[in-house]
């Protein structure tokens, strides 16, 4: 069977993980970045043609899937242009920075009969998979509450070296850039929220355009449970914690590690969390699912509607916090 052909749009740090996986699973046709030096160096490293213009790439290169790793604010216009020109699209998180943009991307994909794939790779972390399975099976009984913490560090160099970081138009803020995976997991595991309260402030990054560098959100889910999300990029020196703690009738569980990939503690009457098998890297599993969809029409592991739900909740949080 012929390998799937890829192009990568945006050659920053995130793209390197995609490029290495593409070399394993498909054929890389070209890379594109607005910075000529970055585009050229990436092309030389991966022995592939490089472009500095999306228009030029579309004119000269034929491929099956375009992988979008550009700044957040460019995800929507780049995805729409590529979908309109016959590419399937895999877009890094967040899918877009607004609900209207996300809906337009979905409409264009449907109109042109192309796939719009999104990256929500933390769903493939083995502890998260076990958590979702246990909830679906009712193994924990009644769910009481959930607490999610995201305590990361973003120092001045992060914002100074990459001018789009912290920008309202290109970055969108830390709920989009640092926390969207955590919000997706809340919605995926526990369903929609019917009540939201939020407080945010910028206490340590006033030199940026960030509306907030930390905050706290209180949620009441439609299933009756309550949840909290506390997030910050003010952790001293380094990323310290990404965690999810669940209190339920038949379980108390904390998933930790920086990326929700380890069990901190688990007290329950089930063996689901005693022997969790190792798995391929989460991003590799995103590619495996995408390739199965393209080759066999097996449904992709997630749908753009789910990424849209995350965007909707982030917009709601921002709106509530801004009214304080």
C-alpha positions in Angstrom: 0.0 0.0 0.0 1.3 3.5 -0.9 2.5 5.5 2.0 0.5 8.6 2.9 2.2 11.8 1.8 2.5 14.7 4.2 3.5 18.4 4.2 4.2 20.3 7.4 3.2 23.9 7.8 5.2 25.7 10.5 8.6 24.5 11.5 8.9 25.5 15.2 9.5 23.3 18.2 6.3 21.4 18.0 6.8 20.4 14.4 9.9 18.3 15.2 7.7 15.7 16.9 5.5 15.5 13.9 8.3 15.4 11.4 10.0 12.4 13.1 6.7 10.5 13.2 6.0 11.3 9.6 9.3 9.8 8.6 8.2 6.6 10.4 4.7 6.3 9.1 4.6 8.2 5.8 6.4 10.2 3.2 7.4 13.9 3.8 6.8 15.9 0.6 7.7 19.5 1.8 7.9 21.9 4.7 6.8 25.5 4.9 7.6 28.3 7.3 7.4 32.1 6.9 11.0 32.4 8.3 13.3 31.5 5.3 16.2 30.4 7.6 14.0 28.1 9.6 12.3 26.7 6.5 15.6 26.1 4.8 17.3 24.5 7.8 14.3 22.2 8.3 14.3 21.2 4.7 18.0 20.4 4.8 17.6 18.4 8.0 14.8 16.3 6.6 16.0 16.2 3.0 12.8 17.7 1.6 11.8 20.8 -0.4 11.0 23.9 1.6 8.8 26.9 1.0 8.2 30.2 2.7 4.7 30.7 1.3 1.7 28.5 1.6 0.5 29.7 -1.8 3.8 28.4 -3.4 3.6 25.1 -1.6 0.0 24.5 -2.8 1.0 25.4 -6.3 4.0 23.0 -6.6 3.4 20.2 -4.1 0.9 17.4 -4.1 0.2 15.6 -0.8 -2.5 13.8 1.1 -2.3 15.5 4.6 -1.1 18.9 5.7 0.0 19.1 9.3 -0.5 22.6 10.8 2.0 23.6 13.5 1.8 27.3 13.0 1.0 29.9 15.7 -2.5 29.4 17.1 -4.1 32.3 15.4 -3.1 31.0 12.0 -4.6 27.5 12.5 -8.0 28.5 11.1 -6.9 30.5 7.9 -4.2 27.9 7.1 -6.6 25.0 7.6 -9.3 26.6 5.5 -6.9 27.3 2.6 -5.5 23.8 2.6 -8.9 22.1 2.8 -10.1 24.3 -0.1 -7.2 23.0 -2.1 -7.8 19.3 -1.6 -5.6 18.5 1.5 -6.8 16.6 4.5 -5.7 18.6 7.5 -4.2 17.6 10.9 -4.1 20.7 13.1 -2.3 21.0 16.4 -4.2 22.2 19.4 -6.0 24.4 19.8 -8.0 23.8 16.6 -8.8 27.6 16.5 -9.0 30.6 18.8 -12.8 31.3 18.3 -16.0 29.4 17.9 -16.8 31.0 14.5 -13.4 30.1 13.1 -13.7 26.5 14.3 -17.2 26.2 12.8 -16.0 27.6 9.5 -13.1 25.1 9.4 -15.6 22.3 9.9 -18.0 23.6 7.3 -15.2 23.9 4.7 -14.0 20.4 5.4 -17.5 19.1 4.9 -18.0 21.1 1.7 -14.8 19.8 0.2 -15.2 16.2 1.5 -11.9 16.4 3.4 -11.0 15.2 6.9 -10.3 17.8 9.6 -8.2 15.9 12.1 -7.3 17.5 15.5 -4.6 16.7 18.0 -5.8 15.7 21.5 -3.0 13.3 22.2 -3.3 13.3 26.0 -6.4 11.1 25.6 -3.9 8.3 24.7 -2.0 8.5 28.0 -2.5 5.0 29.6 -3.7 6.4 33.0 -6.2 8.7 31.2 -7.4 5.8 29.0 -8.0 3.7 32.2 -9.8 6.5 33.9 -12.1 7.0 30.9 -12.8 3.3 30.7 -13.6 3.0 34.4 -16.0 6.0 34.2 -17.8 4.5 31.1 -18.2 1.2 32.9 -19.4 2.8 36.1 -16.6 1.2 38.1 -16.3 4.2 40.4 -20.0 4.5 41.3 -21.3 8.0 41.9 -18.8 10.7 40.9 -18.4 13.4 43.4 -15.8 15.9 42.3 -12.7 16.4 40.2 -9.7 18.8 40.6 -7.3 19.6 37.8 -4.0 21.5 38.3 -1.7 22.8 35.7 1.3 24.5 37.2 3.8 25.3 34.5 6.7 27.8 34.0 7.0 30.2 31.2 10.0 32.5 31.6 10.7 35.8 29.8 12.7 34.0 27.1 9.6 32.1 26.1 7.8 35.3 25.2 10.7 37.4 24.1 12.2 34.8 21.7 8.8 34.0 20.1 6.9 37.3 19.7 3.6 35.6 19.0 3.6 34.0 22.5 1.3 35.9 24.8 -0.3 37.7 21.9 -4.1 37.8 22.1 -4.4 37.4 18.3 -1.8 34.7 17.8 -1.6 32.9 21.1 -5.0 33.3 22.7 -3.8 33.0 26.3 -2.7 30.1 28.5 -6.1 28.3 28.5 -5.6 27.8 24.8 -1.9 27.3 24.7 -1.0 25.5 27.9 -4.3 24.1 29.2 -6.6 23.1 26.3 -5.6 19.4 26.7 -6.7 19.5 30.4 -10.0 21.1 29.5 -10.6 18.5 26.8 -10.0 15.7 29.3 -12.5 17.2 31.7 -15.2 17.4 29.0 -14.3 13.9 27.6 -14.4 12.2 31.0 -17.1 14.1 32.8 -19.3 15.7 30.1 -20.5 19.3 29.6 -20.5 21.9 32.3 -23.8 23.7 33.1 -22.4 26.3 35.6 -19.0 28.2 35.4 -17.3 30.7 37.7 -13.8 32.0 37.0 -11.1 34.4 38.3 -7.9 35.2 36.4 -5.2 37.8 36.6 -1.7 38.7 35.2 0.5 38.8 38.3 4.0 38.0 36.9 4.0 38.6 33.2 3.0 42.2 32.8 5.6 42.7 30.0 3.4 40.5 27.8 0.0 41.0 26.3 -1.4 38.1 28.3 -4.8 38.9 29.9 -3.9 36.4 32.6 -0.9 34.2 33.7 -2.9 32.2 36.2 -6.5 31.6 37.3 -9.0 29.4 38.9 -12.3 28.0 37.5 -15.2 26.4 39.3 -17.4 24.0 37.3 -20.7 22.2 37.9 -21.2 19.5 35.4 -24.5 18.4 34.0 -24.1 15.1 35.8 -24.1 16.9 39.1 -20.5 16.6 40.1 -18.3 19.7 40.7 -14.9 20.4 39.4 -12.1 22.9 39.8 -9.3 23.9 37.4 -6.4 25.9 38.7 -3.8 26.9 36.2 -0.6 29.0 36.1 2.6 29.7 34.2 4.2 31.1 37.3 5.7 27.9 38.6 9.2 28.7 39.9 12.0 27.7 37.4 10.2 24.7 35.8 7.0 22.9 35.0 5.9 21.3 38.3 2.5 19.6 37.9 -0.2 18.5 35.6 -2.7 16.5 37.6 -6.3 15.3 37.8 -7.7 14.1 41.2 -11.1 12.3 41.3 -13.2 11.7 44.3 -15.9 9.1 43.8 -18.1 6.7 45.7 -15.8 3.8 45.1 -12.5 5.4 44.2 -10.0 8.2 45.0 -7.5 8.6 42.3 -4.8 11.1 41.3 -3.1 11.1 37.9 0.0 13.2 37.8 3.3 13.8 36.1 3.8 16.9 34.0 1.5 15.5 31.2 -1.0 13.3 33.2 1.1 10.2 32.4 1.6 8.6 35.9 -0.5 7.4 38.8 0.2 9.4 41.9 -2.2 7.4 44.1 -5.2 5.2 43.6 -7.6 3.7 46.2 -10.4 1.7 44.7 -12.0 -1.7 44.3 -10.9 -2.4 40.8 -7.7 -3.7 39.1 -7.9 -1.2 36.3 -5.0 0.9 37.7 -2.8 -1.8 39.1 -1.1 -3.0 35.9 -1.4 -0.3 33.2 0.5 -1.5 30.1 3.0 0.7 28.3 1.9 2.2 25.0 3.2 4.0 22.0 3.7 7.7 22.4 0.4 9.6 22.4 1.2 11.6 19.3 2.1 8.4 17.5 -1.3 7.0 18.3 -2.9 10.1 16.8 -1.1 9.3 13.6 -2.0 5.6 13.8 -5.7 6.6 14.1 -5.5 9.1 11.3 -3.9 6.6 9.0 -6.5 3.9 9.8 -9.2 6.5 9.0 -7.6 7.4 5.6 -6.9 3.8 4.6 -9.9 1.9 6.0 -12.5 4.6 6.9 -12.3 3.6 10.6 -13.6 6.6 12.6 -10.9 8.9 13.9 -10.4 8.8 17.7 -12.0 12.2 18.1 -14.3 14.6 16.2 -13.8 18.3 15.5 -17.0 18.9 17.5 -15.1 17.8 20.6 -12.4 20.4 20.0 -15.1 22.9 19.4 -16.5 22.2 22.8 -13.2 23.0 24.4 -13.1 26.3 22.5 -16.6 27.1 23.7 -15.8 26.5 27.3 -12.6 28.6 27.1 -14.5 31.4 25.6 -17.1 31.1 28.4 -14.4 31.2 31.0 -12.8 34.3 29.5 -16.1 36.0 29.3 -17.0 35.3 32.9 -13.5 36.2 34.2 -13.5 39.5 32.3 -16.8 40.6 33.9 -15.1 40.6 37.4 
